[in-house]
Amino acid sequence: MPRPASDWITLSEAAQIFADANVPISRSTLARWAHSGKLQSIQPGRKIYVRRVRVRAMLRRKKRRGVKAEAVQPGVFEDIGG
């Protein structure tokens, strides 16, 4: 019988959520983030648990920093207009 979904998940489960979103993050990176406070966590024994909602929030706020096309190749779009 599958266990009910919990708000607290293991680092392996968190890494799988990132992988499913095509963002490969290792368990060791997640552990570092947990120990540094970047990712809310608990450690009742040997395993570290993180909040599922925090993992998903990290995926939502992931923004790509880009460069405007004009800055890369000035004038490249000037000929498109005709």
N, C-alpha and C positions, 0 to 999 in steps of 0.2 A: 504494500500500500504506500503510495507516495506521501511524503511528509507535507504538511501544510506550509504555505509560503510564510516566511518570517521576515521581519524587517532587518534582522541581523543575519548576515551571510558570511561564509568563510572567504578567505582571500582567493581561494581557487574559484569559487563561484563568482566573485567580483571580477577576477581576471577573465572569466568566460563571458561575462556581460560586456566587458570592453572588447574582447575578441569578436563577439557577435556584431558589434558596432564597427568592426574593421579598425579598431584602435588597439594594437597589440601592447599590452602592459603586463609585465611579469609580476609574479607573486612577490618577489623580493622588492620591487619598486613599490608595490602597494604596502608592504610591511614598513618600508622606510617612511612612506607618507603617513601611515598610522602612527608610527613612533614619533614623528615630528609634529603631529597634530594637524597636518593638512587634510587628513581623512579621519573622521570620527570613528573611534574603535573601542572595543573592550577585549580583555584577555583574561577570561575566568580560569584558564588552565594554560596549556601549551599553545592552543590555537588562538589566533587573532580573528575577531569578528568585526566587520564593518557594516554600516547601515546601507541597505540596498538603495534607499532614497538618495543618499549622498553620492553613491556611485553614479546613479542615473543623472543626478544634478550636474556632476562633473562632465558628463557627456554632453549635456545640453548647453553648457556654457563654453564648450570648446569652440573657440573662434579661430579662424584662419587669418593670419596676417598676410596681407598681400601688398603688392606694389601696383600703382596705377600704370596702365599700359603706356601712357604718355611719358612716364618717367623712365621706362625701359627703352623704348624706341620713339623718341620725339618725332612727331609728324607722320607716324605710320598710318594713321586713320584719315589723313587729309585727302588722299587720293580716292577713297571709297565713295565720297559724295559725288563724284562725276567729273 
